[in-house]
Amino acid sequence: MKHKGIALLFLLVLLLCGCKKEPEESIGDERTVPLDRVLEALKTESVASYESAFPPDFCRTYREAYPDMPETVEALLAAANVHNREHYGEDCTIRYELTGTELCAPSQFTGEYQYNRLDSFSFTLPTVSEAARIHVTVYHTGPFDEVQTEVVYEVLLIDGTWYLHPMLFGTVLDH
């Protein structure tokens, strides 16, 4: 009887060790750093962190055209956090996992760019040395629900730093 108990306990330990647990941290590379900045902005509701995910020229030009940009971003982050708490619970987490990368020709991002959410707003992208489409799985997890979504983001390498393409301004890693 004693040997059966030990064998049963050993089996239980093996089963528990064999269970795959989802990682609690985001998994990416240098191209996903802008997503880390967005996650940090969501955690802290920091406008500066959010803006750092996008090319500085874009944010500077946007601020000149629309001086209320900081208040708009603040409202965006606050609304995203309210949404996440309502749908996933107070202790919700958001993380991502990089699942693929497609390199793009940087030349497709040169010249003037018309911001697709504001008809009258355009600016010129600085020199893009690399560009890619990154495929990520975004995980929203909390006591109320767990959702995973496949998302594609365009990222640009400008002066040695990766940024989200300005057309993604407004993203909060939502599905």
Secondary structure, 3 states (H helix, E strand, C coil): CHHHHHHHHHHHHHHHHHCCCCCCCCECCHHHHHHHHHHHHHHHCCHHHHHCCCCHHHHHHHHHHCCCHHHHHHHHHHHHHHHHHHHHCCCCEEEEEEEEEEEECHHHHCCEEECCCCCCCEEECCCCCEEEEEEEEEEEECCCCEEEEEEEEEEEEECCEEEECHHHCCCCCCC
